[in-house]
């Protein structure tokens, strides 16, 4: 649930998601969420303070899986068009939501 080779992973140019003093943004969770900008945006999208409490991603099972799903569809490929990778992620995400009996929401693409 936590990266073995832990680093600070603080990008000071990410002014919208500044690093909190004493916090490290190394990989946590099943898809290894890392970097302050990811913790900040994931927290905003999922209702937790990822910048001041990044450890929650490894400790709270609900936050862990919300973070993994958020990271999986967060749009890393968005600036590269609708690639096969994006379509695969959307298809899998819809299928998992169906199996869990939840709505995938309205904004699942870039």
N, CA, C and O atoms as CSV, one atom per row, in Angstrom:
chain,resi,resn,atom,element,x,y,z
A,1,UNK,N,N,0.803,-1.210,0.000
A,1,UNK,CA,C,0.000,0.000,0.000
A,1,UNK,C,C,0.844,1.272,0.000
A,1,UNK,O,O,0.321,2.362,-0.232
A,2,UNK,N,N,2.153,1.139,0.261
A,2,UNK,CA,C,3.036,2.310,0.241
A,2,UNK,C,C,4.307,1.992,-0.533
A,2,UNK,O,O,4.839,0.884,-0.458
A,3,UNK,N,N,4.776,2.970,-1.268
A,3,UNK,CA,C,5.995,2.839,-2.048
A,3,UNK,C,C,7.182,2.520,-1.137
A,3,UNK,O,O,7.305,3.091,-0.054
A,4,UNK,N,N,8.036,1.629,-1.567
A,4,UNK,CA,C,9.199,1.246,-0.767
A,4,UNK,C,C,10.263,2.341,-0.805
A,4,UNK,O,O,10.771,2.744,0.241
A,5,UNK,N,N,10.601,2.819,-1.987
A,5,UNK,CA,C,11.597,3.880,-2.155
A,5,UNK,C,C,10.895,5.222,-2.049
A,5,UNK,O,O,10.562,5.834,-3.064
A,6,UNK,N,N,10.673,5.676,-0.846
A,6,UNK,CA,C,9.880,6.883,-0.611
A,6,UNK,C,C,10.672,8.148,-0.881
A,6,UNK,O,O,11.804,8.311,-0.426
A,7,UNK,N,N,10.044,9.041,-1.636
A,7,UNK,CA,C,10.606,10.356,-1.875
A,7,UNK,C,C,9.593,11.405,-1.477
A,7,UNK,O,O,8.443,11.084,-1.177
A,8,UNK,N,N,10.010,12.644,-1.473
A,8,UNK,CA,C,9.098,13.733,-1.103
A,8,UNK,C,C,8.075,13.987,-2.198
A,8,UNK,O,O,6.904,14.219,-1.899
A,9,UNK,N,N,8.492,13.949,-3.464
A,9,UNK,CA,C,7.632,14.175,-4.627
A,9,UNK,C,C,6.821,15.465,-4.497
A,9,UNK,O,O,5.596,15.465,-4.613
A,10,UNK,N,N,7.533,16.555,-4.255
A,10,UNK,CA,C,6.897,17.865,-4.130
A,10,UNK,C,C,7.293,18.721,-5.314
A,10,UNK,O,O,8.468,19.046,-5.484
A,11,UNK,N,N,6.330,19.086,-6.126
A,11,UNK,CA,C,6.553,19.969,-7.265
A,11,UNK,C,C,6.129,21.372,-6.849
A,11,UNK,O,O,4.936,21.666,-6.769
A,12,UNK,N,N,7.092,22.227,-6.588
A,12,UNK,CA,C,6.785,23.578,-6.101
A,12,UNK,C,C,6.122,24.449,-7.158
A,12,UNK,O,O,5.581,25.505,-6.828
A,13,UNK,N,N,6.150,24.036,-8.409
A,13,UNK,CA,C,5.471,24.817,-9.448
A,13,UNK,C,C,3.963,24.558,-9.474
A,13,UNK,O,O,3.229,25.259,-10.170
A,14,UNK,N,N,3.499,23.567,-8.727
A,14,UNK,CA,C,2.065,23.250,-8.656
A,14,UNK,C,C,1.416,24.152,-7.601
A,14,UNK,O,O,1.082,23.704,-6.504
A,15,UNK,N,N,1.245,25.431,-7.953
A,15,UNK,CA,C,0.787,26.419,-6.971
A,15,UNK,C,C,-0.644,26.163,-6.500
A,15,UNK,O,O,-1.002,26.587,-5.401
A,16,UNK,N,N,-1.456,25.497,-7.280
A,16,UNK,CA,C,-2.827,25.190,-6.860
A,16,UNK,C,C,-2.860,24.078,-5.819
A,16,UNK,O,O,-3.855,23.914,-5.113
A,17,UNK,N,N,-1.779,23.316,-5.722
A,17,UNK,CA,C,-1.691,22.201,-4.784
A,17,UNK,C,C,-0.333,22.230,-4.076
A,17,UNK,O,O,0.503,21.353,-4.294
A,18,UNK,N,N,-0.116,23.237,-3.230
A,18,UNK,CA,C,1.190,23.378,-2.587
A,18,UNK,C,C,1.447,22.271,-1.561
A,18,UNK,O,O,0.529,21.777,-0.906
A,19,UNK,N,N,2.694,21.908,-1.447
A,19,UNK,CA,C,3.083,20.883,-0.485
A,19,UNK,C,C,2.916,21.402,0.932
A,19,UNK,O,O,3.262,22.543,1.236
A,20,UNK,N,N,2.389,20.562,1.779
A,20,UNK,CA,C,2.234,20.905,3.197
A,20,UNK,C,C,3.544,20.595,3.914
A,20,UNK,O,O,4.199,19.601,3.600
A,21,UNK,N,N,3.931,21.430,4.866
A,21,UNK,CA,C,5.171,21.196,5.606
A,21,UNK,C,C,5.187,19.806,6.271
A,21,UNK,O,O,4.223,19.389,6.914
A,22,UNK,N,N,6.303,19.121,6.092
A,22,UNK,CA,C,6.476,17.826,6.732
A,22,UNK,C,C,5.778,16.661,6.061
A,22,UNK,O,O,5.847,15.538,6.560
A,23,UNK,N,N,5.118,16.893,4.957
A,23,UNK,CA,C,4.393,15.816,4.271
A,23,UNK,C,C,5.196,15.325,3.071
A,23,UNK,O,O,5.941,16.082,2.449
A,24,UNK,N,N,5.028,14.046,2.763
A,24,UNK,CA,C,5.646,13.451,1.593
A,24,UNK,C,C,4.552,12.873,0.710
A,24,UNK,O,O,3.548,12.357,1.200
A,25,UNK,N,N,4.758,12.966,-0.589
A,25,UNK,CA,C,3.727,12.563,-1.546
A,25,UNK,C,C,4.202,11.379,-2.394
A,25,UNK,O,O,4.009,11.347,-3.610
A,26,UNK,N,N,4.820,10.417,-1.727
A,26,UNK,CA,C,5.268,9.205,-2.403
A,26,UNK,C,C,4.049,8.336,-2.723
A,26,UNK,O,O,2.938,8.615,-2.273
A,27,UNK,N,N,4.275,7.291,-3.499
A,27,UNK,CA,C,3.195,6.436,-3.944
A,27,UNK,C,C,2.489,5.692,-2.823
A,27,UNK,O,O,3.116,5.028,-1.997
A,28,UNK,N,N,1.173,5.822,-2.815
A,28,UNK,CA,C,0.328,5.100,-1.859
A,28,UNK,C,C,-0.881,4.559,-2.606
A,28,UNK,O,O,-1.308,5.115,-3.618
A,29,UNK,N,N,-1.420,3.468,-2.087
A,29,UNK,CA,C,-2.624,2.885,-2.665
A,29,UNK,C,C,-2.323,1.868,-3.746
A,29,UNK,O,O,-1.165,1.679,-4.122
A,30,UNK,N,N,-3.358,1.210,-4.249
A,30,UNK,CA,C,-3.164,0.134,-5.222
A,30,UNK,C,C,-2.616,0.602,-6.563
A,30,UNK,O,O,-2.007,-0.189,-7.283
A,31,UNK,N,N,-2.818,1.870,-6.915
A,31,UNK,CA,C,-2.240,2.410,-8.152
A,31,UNK,C,C,-1.176,3.461,-7.865
A,31,UNK,O,O,-0.811,4.233,-8.752
A,32,UNK,N,N,-0.680,3.494,-6.638
A,32,UNK,CA,C,0.437,4.330,-6.230
A,32,UNK,C,C,0.291,5.793,-6.643
A,32,UNK,O,O,1.051,6.306,-7.465
A,33,UNK,N,N,-0.694,6.439,-6.058
A,33,UNK,CA,C,-0.877,7.874,-6.226
A,33,UNK,C,C,0.374,8.572,-5.705
A,33,UNK,O,O,0.822,8.278,-4.597
A,34,UNK,N,N,0.943,9.484,-6.475
A,34,UNK,CA,C,2.133,10.207,-6.032
A,34,UNK,C,C,2.115,11.637,-6.566
A,34,UNK,O,O,1.352,11.962,-7.476
A,35,UNK,N,N,2.958,12.479,-5.995
A,35,UNK,CA,C,3.124,13.903,-6.288
A,35,UNK,C,C,2.004,14.738,-5.666
A,35,UNK,O,O,0.839,14.341,-5.643
A,36,UNK,N,N,2.393,15.883,-5.175
A,36,UNK,CA,C,1.462,16.784,-4.489
A,36,UNK,C,C,0.282,17.189,-5.367
A,36,UNK,O,O,-0.843,17.268,-4.874
A,37,UNK,N,N,0.505,17.446,-6.645
A,37,UNK,CA,C,-0.603,17.870,-7.510
A,37,UNK,C,C,-1.643,16.772,-7.657
A,37,UNK,O,O,-2.832,17.072,-7.764
A,38,UNK,N,N,-1.231,15.507,-7.664
A,38,UNK,CA,C,-2.202,14.417,-7.721
A,38,UNK,C,C,-2.952,14.256,-6.401
A,38,UNK,O,O,-4.169,14.066,-6.394
A,39,UNK,N,N,-2.220,14.332,-5.277
A,39,UNK,CA,C,-2.884,14.228,-3.973
A,39,UNK,C,C,-3.891,15.362,-3.793
A,39,UNK,O,O,-4.989,15.145,-3.282
A,40,UNK,N,N,-3.519,16.563,-4.211
A,40,UNK,CA,C,-4.426,17.702,-4.064
A,40,UNK,C,C,-5.685,17.557,-4.896
A,40,UNK,O,O,-6.793,17.722,-4.387
A,41,UNK,N,N,-5.519,17.250,-6.172
A,41,UNK,CA,C,-6.679,17.131,-7.064
A,41,UNK,C,C,-7.538,15.921,-6.729
A,41,UNK,O,O,-8.765,15.998,-6.783
A,42,UNK,N,N,-6.910,14.813,-6.385
A,42,UNK,CA,C,-7.669,13.618,-6.004
A,42,UNK,C,C,-8.483,13.891,-4.744
A,42,UNK,O,O,-9.643,13.490,-4.647
A,43,UNK,N,N,-7.871,14.572,-3.786
A,43,UNK,CA,C,-8.584,14.914,-2.556
A,43,UNK,C,C,-9.771,15.813,-2.818
A,43,UNK,O,O,-10.841,15.617,-2.241
A,44,UNK,N,N,-9.592,16.807,-3.689
A,44,UNK,CA,C,-10.700,17.707,-4.032
A,44,UNK,C,C,-11.844,16.934,-4.676
A,44,UNK,O,O,-13.012,17.169,-4.366
A,45,UNK,N,N,-11.510,16.021,-5.561
A,45,UNK,CA,C,-12.533,15.256,-6.279
A,45,UNK,C,C,-13.231,14.239,-5.393
A,45,UNK,O,O,-14.368,13.854,-5.667
A,46,UNK,N,N,-12.553,13.793,-4.318
A,46,UNK,CA,C,-13.094,12.706,-3.503
A,46,UNK,C,C,-13.360,13.071,-2.056
A,46,UNK,O,O,-13.637,12.191,-1.241
A,47,UNK,N,N,-13.283,14.343,-1.721
A,47,UNK,CA,C,-13.691,14.791,-0.390
A,47,UNK,C,C,-12.736,14.504,0.753
A,47,UNK,O,O,-13.184,14.219,1.863
A,48,UNK,N,N,-11.435,14.570,0.515
A,48,UNK,CA,C,-10.473,14.443,1.606
A,48,UNK,C,C,-9.327,15.422,1.360
A,48,UNK,O,O,-9.142,15.899,0.241
A,49,UNK,N,N,-8.570,15.715,2.395
A,49,UNK,CA,C,-7.459,16.656,2.276
A,49,UNK,C,C,-6.184,15.885,1.954
A,49,UNK,O,O,-5.447,15.472,2.849
A,50,UNK,N,N,-5.943,15.703,0.679
A,50,UNK,CA,C,-4.784,14.938,0.242
A,50,UNK,C,C,-3.463,15.627,0.465
A,50,UNK,O,O,-2.427,14.967,0.553
A,51,UNK,N,N,-3.477,16.946,0.558
A,51,UNK,CA,C,-2.227,17.668,0.767
A,51,UNK,C,C,-1.763,17.619,2.215
A,51,UNK,O,O,-0.579,17.415,2.481
A,52,UNK,N,N,-2.678,17.801,3.145
A,52,UNK,CA,C,-2.295,17.784,4.562
A,52,UNK,C,C,-2.329,16.387,5.175
A,52,UNK,O,O,-1.739,16.153,6.229
A,53,UNK,N,N,-3.024,15.454,4.510
A,53,UNK,CA,C,-3.122,14.104,5.056
A,53,UNK,C,C,-2.956,13.054,3.947
A,53,UNK,O,O,-3.885,12.292,3.679
A,54,UNK,N,N,-1.789,13.006,3.303
A,54,UNK,CA,C,-1.611,12.019,2.232
A,54,UNK,C,C,-1.642,10.574,2.722
A,54,UNK,O,O,-1.926,9.664,1.943
A,55,UNK,N,N,-1.350,10.353,4.012
A,55,UNK,CA,C,-1.360,8.982,4.559
A,55,UNK,C,C,-2.726,8.320,4.483
A,55,UNK,O,O,-2.819,7.092,4.495
A,56,UNK,N,N,-3.786,9.115,4.404
A,56,UNK,CA,C,-5.137,8.547,4.365
A,56,UNK,C,C,-5.327,7.635,3.154
A,56,UNK,O,O,-6.147,6.717,3.184
A,57,UNK,N,N,-4.572,7.892,2.096
A,57,UNK,CA,C,-4.699,7.070,0.892
A,57,UNK,C,C,-4.270,5.623,1.155
A,57,UNK,O,O,-4.775,4.703,0.511
A,58,UNK,N,N,-3.360,5.421,2.077
A,58,UNK,CA,C,-2.921,4.069,2.421
A,58,UNK,C,C,-3.683,3.478,3.595
A,58,UNK,O,O,-3.659,2.264,3.797
A,59,UNK,N,N,-4.361,4.316,4.374
A,59,UNK,CA,C,-4.962,3.841,5.628
A,59,UNK,C,C,-6.482,3.670,5.597
A,59,UNK,O,O,-7.008,2.810,6.304
A,60,UNK,N,N,-7.188,4.447,4.816
A,60,UNK,CA,C,-8.651,4.378,4.762
A,60,UNK,C,C,-9.054,3.594,3.510
A,60,UNK,O,O,-8.792,4.055,2.400
A,61,UNK,N,N,-9.681,2.426,3.656
A,61,UNK,CA,C,-9.990,1.606,2.487
A,61,UNK,C,C,-10.898,2.284,1.460
A,61,UNK,O,O,-10.745,2.055,0.260
A,62,UNK,N,N,-11.829,3.104,1.905
A,62,UNK,CA,C,-12.707,3.797,0.958
A,62,UNK,C,C,-11.904,4.818,0.156
A,62,UNK,O,O,-12.020,4.884,-1.068
A,63,UNK,N,N,-11.095,5.609,0.848
A,63,UNK,CA,C,-10.258,6.600,0.171
A,63,UNK,C,C,-9.248,5.899,-0.746
A,63,UNK,O,O,-8.961,6.378,-1.843
A,64,UNK,N,N,-8.721,4.780,-0.295
A,64,UNK,CA,C,-7.763,4.018,-1.099
A,64,UNK,C,C,-8.339,3.690,-2.466
A,64,UNK,O,O,-7.698,3.934,-3.488
A,65,UNK,N,N,-9.534,3.143,-2.488
A,65,UNK,CA,C,-10.115,2.718,-3.763
A,65,UNK,C,C,-10.670,3.885,-4.556
A,65,UNK,O,O,-10.625,3.862,-5.786
A,66,UNK,N,N,-11.194,4.909,-3.888
A,66,UNK,CA,C,-11.609,6.113,-4.621
A,66,UNK,C,C,-10.412,6.735,-5.320
A,66,UNK,O,O,-10.510,7.177,-6.464
A,67,UNK,N,N,-9.278,6.766,-4.621
A,67,UNK,CA,C,-8.059,7.329,-5.196
A,67,UNK,C,C,-7.577,6.514,-6.393
A,67,UNK,O,O,-7.156,7.069,-7.408
A,68,UNK,N,N,-7.643,5.201,-6.260
A,68,UNK,CA,C,-7.215,4.342,-7.360
A,68,UNK,C,C,-8.085,4.554,-8.597
A,68,UNK,O,O,-7.575,4.665,-9.712
A,69,UNK,N,N,-9.392,4.609,-8.392
A,69,UNK,CA,C,-10.281,4.841,-9.536
A,69,UNK,C,C,-10.093,6.232,-10.115
A,69,UNK,O,O,-10.107,6.400,-11.334
A,70,UNK,N,N,-9.917,7.229,-9.263
A,70,UNK,CA,C,-9.676,8.591,-9.745
A,70,UNK,C,C,-8.401,8.625,-10.584
A,70,UNK,O,O,-8.394,9.177,-11.684
A,71,UNK,N,N,-7.328,8.038,-10.071
A,71,UNK,CA,C,-6.059,8.059,-10.788
A,71,UNK,C,C,-6.167,7.317,-12.108
A,71,UNK,O,O,-5.579,7.726,-13.109
A,72,UNK,N,N,-6.925,6.219,-12.108
A,72,UNK,CA,C,-7.052,5.390,-13.306
A,72,UNK,C,C,-7.727,6.153,-14.436
A,72,UNK,O,O,-7.430,5.906,-15.605
A,73,UNK,N,N,-8.630,7.076,-14.114
A,73,UNK,CA,C,-9.354,7.815,-15.162
A,73,UNK,C,C,-9.096,9.307,-15.076
A,73,UNK,O,O,-9.944,10.090,-15.504
A,74,UNK,N,N,-7.964,9.732,-14.542
A,74,UNK,CA,C,-7.739,11.152,-14.298
A,74,UNK,C,C,-7.356,11.955,-15.521
A,74,UNK,O,O,-7.171,13.168,-15.411
A,75,UNK,N,N,-7.230,11.347,-16.660
A,75,UNK,CA,C,-6.989,12.119,-17.866
A,75,UNK,C,C,-5.538,12.268,-18.266
A,75,UNK,O,O,-5.199,13.221,-18.967
A,76,UNK,N,N,-4.673,11.368,-17.848
A,76,UNK,CA,C,-3.280,11.482,-18.244
A,76,UNK,C,C,-3.135,11.464,-19.763
A,76,UNK,O,O,-2.208,12.064,-20.306
A,77,UNK,N,N,-4.029,10.791,-20.436
A,77,UNK,CA,C,-3.974,10.736,-21.895
A,77,UNK,C,C,-4.795,11.839,-22.563
A,77,UNK,O,O,-4.848,11.909,-23.791
A,78,UNK,N,N,-5.429,12.694,-21.778
A,78,UNK,CA,C,-6.375,13.657,-22.327
A,78,UNK,C,C,-5.781,14.573,-23.385
A,78,UNK,O,O,-6.450,14.891,-24.368
A,79,UNK,N,N,-4.578,14.990,-23.207
A,79,UNK,CA,C,-3.967,15.907,-24.164
A,79,UNK,C,C,-3.449,15.206,-25.397
A,79,UNK,O,O,-2.853,15.833,-26.273
A,80,UNK,N,N,-3.672,13.922,-25.470
A,80,UNK,CA,C,-3.185,13.154,-26.608
A,80,UNK,C,C,-4.329,12.580,-27.437
A,80,UNK,O,O,-4.108,11.663,-28.229
A,81,UNK,N,N,-5.529,13.090,-27.277
A,81,UNK,CA,C,-6.671,12.619,-28.041
A,81,UNK,C,C,-7.303,11.386,-27.440
A,81,UNK,O,O,-6.871,10.917,-26.388
A,82,UNK,N,N,-8.307,10.862,-28.084
A,82,UNK,CA,C,-9.002,9.660,-27.608
A,82,UNK,C,C,-8.249,8.428,-28.070
A,82,UNK,O,O,-8.564,7.830,-29.099
A,83,UNK,N,N,-7.264,8.070,-27.299
A,83,UNK,CA,C,-6.448,6.906,-27.637
A,83,UNK,C,C,-7.158,5.627,-27.216
A,83,UNK,O,O,-8.172,5.652,-26.518
A,84,UNK,N,N,-6.599,4.523,-27.656
A,84,UNK,CA,C,-7.147,3.227,-27.262
A,84,UNK,C,C,-7.093,3.045,-25.747
A,84,UNK,O,O,-7.968,2.406,-25.162
A,85,UNK,N,N,-6.041,3.622,-25.102
A,85,UNK,CA,C,-5.918,3.509,-23.655
A,85,UNK,C,C,-7.081,4.178,-22.944
A,85,UNK,O,O,-7.617,3.642,-21.973
A,86,UNK,N,N,-7.472,5.360,-23.434
A,86,UNK,CA,C,-8.601,6.073,-22.837
A,86,UNK,C,C,-9.873,5.255,-22.996
A,86,UNK,O,O,-10.639,5.101,-22.045
A,87,UNK,N,N,-10.095,4.739,-24.170
A,87,UNK,CA,C,-11.304,3.954,-24.419
A,87,UNK,C,C,-11.335,2.689,-23.562
A,87,UNK,O,O,-12.393,2.299,-23.069
A,88,UNK,N,N,-10.186,2.052,-23.386
A,88,UNK,CA,C,-10.122,0.875,-22.515
A,88,UNK,C,C,-10.479,1.244,-21.082
A,88,UNK,O,O,-11.248,0.538,-20.430
A,89,UNK,N,N,-9.928,2.342,-20.591
A,89,UNK,CA,C,-10.213,2.760,-19.219
A,89,UNK,C,C,-11.691,3.057,-19.028
A,89,UNK,O,O,-12.283,2.666,-18.022
A,90,UNK,N,N,-12.283,3.743,-19.983
A,90,UNK,CA,C,-13.707,4.076,-19.887
A,90,UNK,C,C,-14.546,2.798,-19.895
A,90,UNK,O,O,-15.482,2.665,-19.106
A,91,UNK,N,N,-14.221,1.879,-20.765
A,91,UNK,CA,C,-14.970,0.624,-20.857
A,91,UNK,C,C,-14.859,-0.171,-19.551
A,91,UNK,O,O,-15.867,-0.649,-19.030
A,92,UNK,N,N,-13.659,-0.312,-19.031
A,92,UNK,CA,C,-13.476,-1.033,-17.765
A,92,UNK,C,C,-14.185,-0.327,-16.619
A,92,UNK,O,O,-14.827,-0.969,-15.787
A,93,UNK,N,N,-14.067,0.981,-16.578
A,93,UNK,CA,C,-14.699,1.750,-15.506
A,93,UNK,C,C,-16.210,1.550,-15.521
A,93,UNK,O,O,-16.815,1.328,-14.472
A,94,UNK,N,N,-16.820,1.625,-16.695
A,94,UNK,CA,C,-18.269,1.397,-16.802
A,94,UNK,C,C,-18.648,-0.009,-16.337
A,94,UNK,O,O,-19.650,-0.199,-15.648
A,95,UNK,N,N,-17.842,-0.976,-16.722
A,95,UNK,CA,C,-18.121,-2.359,-16.333
A,95,UNK,C,C,-18.006,-2.539,-14.820
A,95,UNK,O,O,-18.851,-3.195,-14.210
A,96,UNK,N,N,-16.968,-1.962,-14.210
A,96,UNK,CA,C,-16.819,-2.064,-12.760
A,96,UNK,C,C,-17.978,-1.375,-12.046
A,96,UNK,O,O,-18.496,-1.897,-11.059
A,97,UNK,N,N,-18.381,-0.227,-12.529
A,97,UNK,CA,C,-19.515,0.470,-11.922
A,97,UNK,C,C,-20.779,-0.376,-12.012
A,97,UNK,O,O,-21.557,-0.449,-11.062
A,98,UNK,N,N,-20.973,-1.009,-13.156
A,98,UNK,CA,C,-22.142,-1.883,-13.339
A,98,UNK,C,C,-22.103,-3.028,-12.335
A,98,UNK,O,O,-23.119,-3.344,-11.716
A,99,UNK,N,N,-20.942,-3.651,-12.171
A,99,UNK,CA,C,-20.814,-4.762,-11.232
A,99,UNK,C,C,-21.048,-4.313,-9.790
A,99,UNK,O,O,-21.578,-5.075,-8.981
A,100,UNK,N,N,-20.658,-3.090,-9.468
A,100,UNK,CA,C,-20.837,-2.556,-8.126
A,100,UNK,C,C,-22.221,-1.941,-7.900
A,100,UNK,O,O,-22.582,-1.593,-6.776
A,101,UNK,N,N,-22.984,-1.815,-8.983
A,101,UNK,CA,C,-24.329,-1.245,-8.881
A,101,UNK,C,C,-24.339,0.250,-8.625
A,101,UNK,O,O,-25.234,0.763,-7.953
A,102,UNK,N,N,-23.334,0.957,-9.165
A,102,UNK,CA,C,-23.260,2.412,-9.002
A,102,UNK,C,C,-23.209,3.082,-10.352
A,102,UNK,O,O,-22.845,2.466,-11.353
A,103,UNK,N,N,-23.576,4.343,-10.374
A,103,UNK,CA,C,-23.535,5.113,-11.606
A,103,UNK,C,C,-22.106,5.556,-11.894
A,103,UNK,O,O,-21.388,5.954,-10.977
A,104,UNK,N,N,-21.681,5.492,-13.165
A,104,UNK,CA,C,-20.349,5.967,-13.491
A,104,UNK,C,C,-20.225,7.489,-13.514
A,104,UNK,O,O,-19.119,8.021,-13.607
A,105,UNK,N,N,-21.337,8.177,-13.430
A,105,UNK,CA,C,-21.297,9.636,-13.475
A,105,UNK,C,C,-21.338,10.152,-14.897
A,105,UNK,O,O,-21.368,9.378,-15.854
A,106,UNK,N,N,-21.339,11.460,-15.021
A,106,UNK,CA,C,-21.494,12.072,-16.343
A,106,UNK,C,C,-20.184,12.434,-17.021
A,106,UNK,O,O,-20.154,12.564,-18.245
A,107,UNK,N,N,-19.112,12.600,-16.280
A,107,UNK,CA,C,-17.867,13.088,-16.849
A,107,UNK,C,C,-16.781,12.028,-16.709
A,107,UNK,O,O,-15.936,12.127,-15.820
A,108,UNK,N,N,-16.790,11.032,-17.558
A,108,UNK,CA,C,-15.815,9.961,-17.442
A,108,UNK,C,C,-14.767,9.998,-18.554
A,108,UNK,O,O,-13.884,9.142,-18.613
A,109,UNK,N,N,-14.868,10.965,-19.407
A,109,UNK,CA,C,-13.847,11.155,-20.459
A,109,UNK,C,C,-13.157,12.498,-20.219
A,109,UNK,O,O,-13.558,13.295,-19.371
A,110,UNK,N,N,-12.143,12.699,-20.974
A,110,UNK,CA,C,-11.372,13.950,-20.854
A,110,UNK,C,C,-12.239,15.165,-21.126
A,110,UNK,O,O,-11.754,16.295,-21.068
